[in-house]
Amino acid sequence: MKIQQKSALSDSTATQLRDLGKLLTRLRTARRMTQSAAAERVGVSRNTLSRIENGDPSIAVGQIVRYLDALGRIDLIRQLIAGANDPAIAQLEAKEQTRRARPLSEKEQARYDF
């Protein structure tokens, strides 16, 4: 069963998508670029670009990434990824750390006992 993307989002998520669209619009207008010119650079229709700027949740992430790249701001994605300090990821990384294959002997334990 197909669901409507707008109805599947919380209000705060929908607001954040609209805010992202507003940011993209401001980035484009600050570069004195028309929607048509930006759409051509991104490789989408002007209608699709308008939907991105309006925060349409059915737009593919790849199109948004291409838009950021066309605006010369792909670094925003890098910042987002680098800033992802999720405690669950930190816990997973700690769990993935290599461990000793065997326990320390008494002699080794004494050597490392400070």
Secondary structure, 3 states (H helix, E strand, C coil): CCCCHHHHCCHHHHHHHHHHHHHHHHHHHHCCCCHHHHHHHHCCCHHHHHHHHCCCCCCCHHHHHHHHHHCCCCHHHHHHHHCCCCHHHHHHHHHHCCCCCCCCCHHHHHHHCC
